[in-house]
Amino acid sequence: MQIKKRILTELPKVYSICKVPFESRHDEPCFVAGSETDGPLLYFEPPDYQPRVIADQPGGYISLWPFERNGDRYLIASTRFWPGFNAADCVITVYPLDGGERPEPVKSFPLSYTHRVAVVEVGGRQTFIASRLCSKKDSREDWSHPAGIYAAPIPDSRGEEWNLTPVMEGLNKNHGMDLARIEPGGAEGFLVSAMEGCFFLTIPQETDQPWPSVRIDSEETSDAYAYDWEGTGRPLVFSI
């Protein structure tokens, strides 16, 4: 195996990065990367991977998730999430990825302290998922106002409101939220990491059903990932 290092661009304090669904004209993936400070949000496309600016501001791109709808590609981002958990003014923003340089966002709304975002299918509906570190902070080290995981079916029209509903509550410093399966042939869900421990939150089959959760570990957890390391068909959960 030969590995070639390429420097594509310089991005100050790059924090978030995610692969974008394949395009038929490429054999290699596209990806998006964002700065956690005042740097831009950039899109990279093969074969030359020259960056295209999706947004110059507001910065604080802590979490990114691409999704497709009616043949168009979008990116949902948690923005204005500054280092040191400074995220009272955090804003969720949806950008089109097929609109050239600096496309106009299609949706923005405030959702404080949102550290991770995702889009999954629930009951045939594309559904936005957000994990919040807390509901508010009285000081930098304050973790006495828990929040949790929230879900909102993505509306059919851009002008409609995103109606967020809590699906798991009572979590402080909810730092990690990773899509996973932890049982062979089992349901898909999220590994959720917080001060209260590590949990597996199952995605229901219908939008009106509850989201069951099980505690995997009671120790405070920062991040967790499921991987079938031994090739047995049963994933192991690796956690920090």
N, C-alpha and C positions, 0 to 999 in steps of 0.2 A: 504494500500500500504506500502510495506517495501522497503526502499532504503538502499543499502549497498555501502559504499565508498571503492574503491580499488585504491591504489597507484600503477600504472603500471610501472612507471619509473620516473626519474627526467630529465627534459629538460630545460636548461637555457633560460629564456625569451621566452617561447613558445608563438607564436603569431597566426599562421595560423593553422586551423584544418578543415578537411572535411571528410564526409562519402564517402566510396567507394562503388560502386554498389554491391549488394548482390551476394554471391556465393551460388550455389545450395547446397553445403554441410554444410552450416551454417544457423542457424535461427537468428543469431545476425549479425549486420553489422560490416564490417571492417572500419578502418579509418586511416587517415594520419595526422601527425602533424609536424610542422617545427618551428625552432627558428628564431627570427628576428635578432639575432646577429651571432656569429660564431658557434652556435650549429648545430646539424645534422637535417636531414629530416628522420622521422621514420614512419614505417608502423605497424599497430596493427591488429591482426587477432584473432578471437575467436577460441577456447573457452578460452585459457589462456591469450591472448592479450600480449604475450611477444613481445617487439619491435624488428622489423627487420630494419636494417639501409639501407635506400634507397640511401642516400648520406651523406658524412661527410662535404662536402664543395660545393659551396662557402659560404653558409649561407645567411642570409637576406631573408628568405622564407616568403614573405609578403602575397602571395595569391596562393591558390592551387585549381585545378579543375580536377577530374578524368573523363575519357571517355573510351569507349570500341570501338574496331575496329577489325573486322574479328575474333571475339572471344577472342582477347587479350585485356588486361586492361593497360591503361597508365595514367600517371599523368602529367599535365602541370603546371609549377610553375614559378612564377615571383621571381627571385633570385637576390642577391646582392642589395637588397633594405634595406638600413640601417636606424636605428632610426634618427629622425630629418629630414625626407624627403631627405636623402642623397642617391640619386638613379640615378645619372648621368650615372653610369656604370651598370645599371640594365640589366639582361640577362634573356630571356625566355628559359626554359629548359624543355624538354619532357623526362620523365623517364618511362621505362617499370615496371609494378608492379608485374609481374609474373616471374622475373628473378633472385630470390635469393637475397643475400646480395650485396649491392653496385653495382647494374646493370649499365652497360654502357649507358649513355644517348643516345637517338636516334636522338635528335635534340637540338641545342642551337643557339640562335641568339640574338644580342643586341637590346633592345628596352627601351630606357631611361625612367625613372620615371613611369614605369607601376605598378600601385597600385592594380588593380583587373584584373583577367583573368576569362574566361568562354569558354565553348564549347557548341554551340547550332546547331540545324539543320536549314539550310536555303536552300530552293529549293531542298531538298533531299541530300544536301552536309553537312557534318560535318564542322563547321566553327568556327575558333578561334576568340574570341573577347577580346580586351584589352582596358582598360581605363587608360589613362596617366594623371598624375597630372598637367603636364606642358610639354612644349617642351624643355625648358632649364631654368636654374636659375643663375642669376648673384650674388646672395647671398642667405643665408638661408631663409630670409623673402621675397624674390623677387617672386611676382606672376604676372608678367607683360608679360609672354610668354605662352599664352594658348595652350592647346592641345585638347584632346577629346577622342572619342571612335573610335576604329579601328577594321576592320574585315578582315580575310584571310581564304578562303576555305582551309582546310587541304589537302595537296597534297596526291595523291595515292602512290607516291614513297617517301621513306625517304630522298633521295638525292635532291628532288626538292625544290625550294625556296618557302617560304611562302610570298605571295604577299599581303601585307597589304594595305588596302584602308581606308581612313577616312570616317566614316559614320555620325559623329556628331562632329563639331568643335567649337572653341571659348569658351572652358571651362578651368577655372583655379581651381586648387586644387580639381580636380575631384576625390573625396575621396571614394565615394560609387557607386556601380553598382550591383544591386540585381535583379535576375530574378523574374518576377512577372506577374500576370494578375490583372488589376484594374477595369475591367468591367465584369459582368457576361456573360460568353460565348464569351468574347472578345479575341482579339489577345494577344499572349504572347509577352513580351518585357522586358526592363530593366528600373528599377527606377534608375535614374542617379542623383547623388548629387554633387554639386559644389558651388563655390562662387556665380555663376550666378543664383542659385536656385535649385529647385528639378524638374526633368523632367521625362516623360515617353517616352521611345524610343521603337517604335514598330518594331519587327522582321518582315521583309518582307517575302512574300511567295516564291519569286524567287531571285536568287543571283544578277541579274542585276537591281533590283528595288531599289528605294531610301528607306531610313529608316526614316519614319516620326516621329517627336517628338512633344510633347505638354508640356508646362510649367505648373506644378501643383502649385508651390509656388515660388515667386521671392526672398524669403529670402535665405541667404547663408545656405547651408545644408551640413551636414557631411555624414549622412547615412539615408536610408529610406527602409521601409519594408512594404509589403502589407499583410494584414491578415483580414479574415472575423470574427472579434471579436464578433459581435452581432448575427452571424448565420443567416443573412438575404440573403446570396448569393452574397452580394455586399461587396467586401473588403474595409477596411479602410487603409489609408496610415499613418503609424507611422514614424515620422522623428526626427532626432536630428539636 
